[in-house]
Amino acid sequence: MPIGIIESLDHEARGITRQEGKAIFVDGALPGETVEYASFRRKPNYELAHLVSVLKPSSARVTPRCPHFAICGGCAMQHMDPSAQLAAKQRVLEDGLWHIGRVRPESILPPIQGEAWGYRHRARLAVRKVERKGGVLIGFHEKRSSYIADMETCAILPPHVSALLMPLRELVGALSIAERMPQIELAVGEHCTALVLRILEPLTAADEKLLRAFADHHRVVFYLQPKGPDSVHRLYPPDAPRLSYTLPEFSLELDFRPTDFTQVNHAVNRILVRRALGLLDPQPGERIADMFCGLGNFTLPIARSGASVVGVEGSPGLVKRGRESAQANGLGERVEFGVANLFECTDASLAKLGRFDKMLIDPPREGAVELVKALGSDAPRRIVYVSCNPATLARDAAVLVALKGYRFVSAGVVNMFPHTAHVESIALFERT
């Protein structure tokens, strides 16, 4: 059995060792450890391997809290101390910025973090009827597999949602369409917990009776999705509380649909918004752009600070709900929303929006390269960039620094997804 010394972690939280110049990626191994491993995929330049045994453990190694950690693909780092997880994510961010973008920030921001457990307020849970497992399975997929992990609890879901996993398995197993329900989408709001059932066949009257009884007993709200996202509609109860999240520091409450994009970690999102506003420093009289604004997660706090804001987003539905939230929170006069595909942004389309003093950019994983390329001579003097992908942040930072004349002032990690390899970050750029 080969033995290796683990040098570091890659962007998927796999330990890296090297044998005769070839990189070996070992699941479950931590930096500094000496391990035995067994390769399961060999390529000319690298190998993927399972951890067989730890001969010399890292001081950062801890016992995973979740009994399903070894099998479930929902988490990748529960075997690592949370503070060491943060350090590893900071290294992934800094390495990506340098190796991909050849840029380094002038300073590193303190990491943004929150509770390590029970934080995940949004999730898509796979559903499958597996007779040999005793009925219906509901949960995340197994690691590197299309199979569903046999989960009885989940430590990263809110405790009241984790407690629903086994009752949900029993409920779905009793439905006539148990084999025609591939997914349950979870959305936890301030006042209610929504469960969206993806159904491929209509419910029977008996099915609906079971769902109503379950909703009443467990105090959840059921939605149905018979086709695409636009087909989602509430089933029961008809008078359910509003589905929303709050930003108390800015006296804001934002409504959302259960399939809308919102941050999964409400507590960390509040800290992130506070950090972003601190870096952006919006002032009364300034005109600020919020690009990829979604529901207005940053748009409305910026407006609350006294600036006028233009929020731009590609989804008409999110823009509609953003406008409604602006009105409901008394900010309608300070906020303007527009629909545009920012992935196809050009100099001309950006110029039509007018001049901005400052800009916040919060793109999906694909980044915002066309947007930053379109910035002209009157570009905002300050940009705050919130990223969910270090690679595309590095690429876009290189454009801002090398081509657009910005200083890369600071950057830091945001631990939105504890125990996973997912790295979110926030960065500040200023024109020189």
N, C-alpha and C positions, 0 to 999 in steps of 0.2 A: 504493500500500500504506500503510495507516495506521501511524503511529508513536506510541508511548506511553512515558511514564516510569512505572516500576513503583513503587507506594507501599508495598506490603506483600504478605504471603501470606494466603490464606484458609485455612479448616480442611481443605481438600483439597490444600494446598501449591501452589495456582495463584497466579500473580502478578496483582495487581490494579492496573489503571490506570483512568483516568476520561476520558471524552470527553463534553463538554457535559452533565455531571451523571450520565451513565450509567456504571455499573460494567462494566468489561471484564475478564473472567477469562482469563488467558493461561497455558496449560499450558507449563511449562518455564522461565518467566521468574522472575527473582529481584529482591528489593527493591533499589532504586537503579539498576536497569538501564534503559537506553533501548533499546527493541526495536521491530522491525517485526512485525506480527501480521496474521493473516487470520481473520476471524470465521467460524464454521461453524454457529452458532445465535444467532438474534437474537430477543430478547423486548423488550417495552416498557421494562423497567427495567434490563436487563442483557444482555450478550452473552458467549458462550463462544468462545474463539479459540485457534488454533494459533500457536506461536512460529515466525516465518519466519526472522528473523535478529536477532542481538544487536549493536546498534550501539555500545553502551557497556556492557561487562560489569561485573558486581559483583566486588569483591575476594573474595567468598565462593564464586564459581563455580569448580568443579573438574571434571576429566575423570571421568565415571562409570567405575567399575571394570568393570561388567558390559557385555559387548558387546550384550546384548539390552535395555538400559535404555530406549532410544527407543521400543520396541514393547511390551515386557512391562508388564503392569499391576501386577506384584508390588511395585514400588518407585515412589516419586514424587519422591525428594529426593537421589538419588545425585549429581546435578550440583551439590550444595551442600555446603560444608565441614561436617563433623560438628558442630563447635562452633557454627556458624551455625544448623544444624538445631535444636540445643537451644534457642538463643535464640528462634528462630521459634516453637517449641512453647510456650515459656514465655509468649510474647506471646499466642498463641491461648488459653492457659489464663486469663491475666489479663483479656484482653478479654472472654472468655465470662463470667467471674465478674461483671464489672462491667455489661456490656451486657444480660445475661440476668437475673442475680440481684441487681444493684445492691449487690454485696458486694465487699469487698476484705480480704484477710488482713492481719493486723498485721505479719507478716514473711514473706519468701520463703525457702523451704528450698533448700539446694543441690540441683541436679539429680542424679538417680540415673541412672547410665549404666554401660555395660560395653563389651565388644568390638563394633565396628561391623559385623563380617563373620562369617559362619558361625554366627550365633546362633540361627537359627530351628529349634527342635527339634520343632515341630508344624507341619503344613501339609496342606492338601487340594489335591492336584494333579489337574487335569482330564486326561482321556484321550480321544483321538479318533483314529480311523483316517482319514487324509487321503491318498489315493493320489497326488494331485498334489504332495504334499510328500515323497513317497517312502516312506510307511508310516504309523506311529503317532507322534503327538505327545503328549508328557506334560509338563505344566507349568502355569503360571498363565495366566489369560486375558490377551489383549492389552488395552491401554488402551481403555476405552469400547467394548468389543466382546465378543461371545460366542465369537470365534475363540480358539484356543489358541496362545500364542506358541511359535515354533519354537526352543525352548531346548535348548542342548547342555550348558550348565553353569548354575549359580545361585550367586552370590556370597554370598547371605544364608543358604543352607542349609549345614549342616556339610559340610566338604569330602568326607567319605566318602559322604554322601548325594548331593551334587552329582555325584560320580563315578559314581553309579548311574543317572543320567538316560538316558544313551545305551544302556547294557545293558538297562534296563527297556523302552525303546522296542523293542528287538530281541526281548526276551522276549514282550511283549504281542502284537507282530506275529505271533509264531509260534503263539499260542494259537488254538484253534477259536472262542473267543468274543471275539476281538479287537474286534469291533464292538458287543459287549454288555458292555463294562466302562467305564463313564463316569468313574470316579474311583478314585484311590489316595490313601488317607489315611496320612500319615506320623506316627510317634511315636517319638522317640529317647529312650531311657531310659538309666539309669546303666550297665546291663549288656547291653542289646541294642537293636537298631533294628527296630521293627515296621512292616510295610506291610500296610494293610487294603485288600483288593481288593473294590470294590463290583461285584458280578456280577449280571447280569440273567438269566443262564441257567446251568445247572450245568456244572461242569468235566468234561471227559472224562478217562479214565485217562491218556491221553498228555499232557494239560494238566498234570495233577498231577505227572507225572514231570518235566516241564520246570521246574515251580515248585520241586520238591524239589532238583533239581540247582542251580538258581539260588541258593536259600537256602543250600545247603552251600558253594557257591563264594564268595558275597559275604557270608556270615555275617549274614543277616537272618532275621526271623521273619515268616512269612506268616499273615495272618488273612483270613477271608472274611466278606463281608457280603451275603447274598443278599436280605435285606429291610430292615427298619428297624434302628436301632442295637442293639436287643436281640438281633438275630440274629447278631451278630458272634461268631465262634468261631475258635480257632486251627486252622490247617491243618497247618503244619510249621515247625520240628521239634517233635515231641511233648514233648520234654524241654527246651524253651527256657528260658533264664534269666528271672528275674523282671523285669517291666517296672516300673521305679520311678525316682524321683528323690530326691535327698538334700538335707538342710539341715544341713551338717556343723557349723555353729556351735551348733546345738541337739541334735546327736547324733540326728538323725531320718532315717528312710528311709520314704517313702510309696509304696505300690504303687498302680498305676492300670491301668485297661483302656485299650487303644489309642484308643478314641473318647471317653474321659472328657475333661472340660475340665481342662487344666493350663496353666500359663503357658508361652508358647512359648520364652521366653528364661530358661534355668535360672540363668545367672550373675546377671542383673539381678534375678530373683526372690529370690535369696538376699539381695541388698542391700536389696530392698524389704521383706522380712520383718524384717530387722535394723532398718531405719528405723521400720517400723510398731511393733515391740515397744519401741523406744526412746521413741517418742512416747506410746504407751499406758502404758508403765511398769507392767506388771502386778506385783502384790505378793502374797506368800503370804497367804491368808485372804480375798482379794478374790474376788468373783463377777463374772465377765466374760462378755458375750455376743459371739459371733462370728456375725454375720448374713450370709446367703448364703455359708456356710462351705465349700461344695464338699467336697473330699476332706479338709479340715482343714489347708490350707496355713498358715493363721495359728492355727487352733485348737490344734494340737499344740505349736507353740512357746510359746504363751501358757501352756499347761498345764505345759510344761517349766520355766517360770519360777516355778512354785509356786502360781499361782492356780487356782481351779476354773472351768471353762469350760463354757458351753452353746453348742453349735454348731447353727445352724438353717439348713436347706437344703431346697429344693423337690424335689430328685431323690432318690428312695429308694435308687437304686443308689449314688450318691455318698456318701450317709449310711452305707450299709452298709460301704463301703470305708473311710470315715473311722473308723468304730467298730473295724474290723479293724486299721487302722494304729495306733490308740490302744492297743489291747491288745498288738500286736506290739512297740510302743515303750515298754511298761511304764507307760502313762498312763491305763489304763482307769478307775481310781478317781477321776481328776481331771476327766474329760471326760464330758459328757452330750450326745448328739446327738438332734435331733428333726427330723421332716419337716413342713414347713409352707410354704404359698404366701405368701411375704412381700409379693408384689404386691397381695394382698388383706388385708393386715394391718389390724387395727382396734384401738381402745383396749382392748377386752375381750380379744382374742386375745393381745395383747402383755402385758397384765396377768397372764394365766394363767402366763406364764413366770417371774413373780416379779421381784424388784428386782435390778438390776445396778449395781455400782459404776462399771463402764466398759463401753464397747461398741466393737467394730470392725465396720464395714460395708464389704462388698466386693461391690457388686451388678454385674449385667451392664449393658449400655449403657442400658437403660431407667431405671436409677437406683433410688432407694428412697423415693420421695415418700410413699407410704402408710405406710411404716414410721416416717419422721421425723414425719409428722403425728400418729401414734398415741402418740408419747412424752408421758407425763403429768408430773405435778408431782414424782414421784419418779424422774425420768429419770436416766440415768447422768451423773455429773459430767464425764466426759471421753469424747469420741467421736473415733476415728480413722476416716476415710472414705477408702477406696481406690477410685479412679474410673477407668473406661476411656472416659468421655465427658464432656468439659468442660461441655457444655450441661446435662446432667442433674445434674452436681455443682453447677453454679451455681443451678439451680432448687431443689435440696434444701438448699443452703447458705442460701438466702434464707429458707426455712421455719425452719431451725434458729436463725438470727440474729433474724429479725423476729418470729417467733411463739413460739419456744421458749426464748428468753433465753440463747442461747449466744454466747460470744465466738468470732470467727473468728480463731484464734491464728496459724495458718501454713498454707502450701500450697506445693507444688513439683511439678515435672514428673518423670515416670519414663519414661526412653527405652527402653521395652520393645521397640519395633519401629523400630530405626534405619533410615533411608532411606525410611521411609513417613511419611504425614501423621498417623498414628495417635498421639493424645496421651493418655497415661495420667498420673495424678497421685495425690498423697496429701495429705490435709488434716487439720488438728487443730482440734477445737472443744472449748471448755470452758464450763461453766455459770457464769454470773456470780452 
